[in-house]
Amino acid sequence: MKKLFLSLFLVGTLATTFTSCREESTGDKIEDAADDVGDSMEDAAEDVEDAVD
């Protein structure tokens, strides 16, 4: 009985360790970078438009 509880505890600890510490996926990082670039381009376009006026 003690071995069963110890085994379940160990499996639960390992599962928690490997699933809770994940970083953002590469796709999320690329999407965030693309959004930042798009926002920067919009800001630059507005600055140029203001300078022309």
C-alpha positions, 0 to 999 in steps of 0.5 A, spaced: 500 500 500 505 504 501 509 503 495 502 504 491 501 511 494 509 513 493 508 511 486 502 515 485 505 521 488 512 520 484 508 520 477 504 526 479 510 530 481 513 528 474 507 530 470 506 536 474 513 538 473 513 537 465 507 540 464 506 546 468 513 549 466 512 550 458 514 556 455 510 559 449 510 555 443 514 557 437 508 559 433 505 564 439 512 567 439 512 568 431 505 571 432 507 576 437 513 578 433 509 579 427 504 583 431 509 588 434 512 589 427 505 590 424 504 595 430 511 599 429 509 599 421 503 603 423 506 608 427 511 609 422 506 610 417 502 615 421 508 619 423 510 620 415 503 622 414 503 627 419 510 630 417 507 630 410 501 634 412 
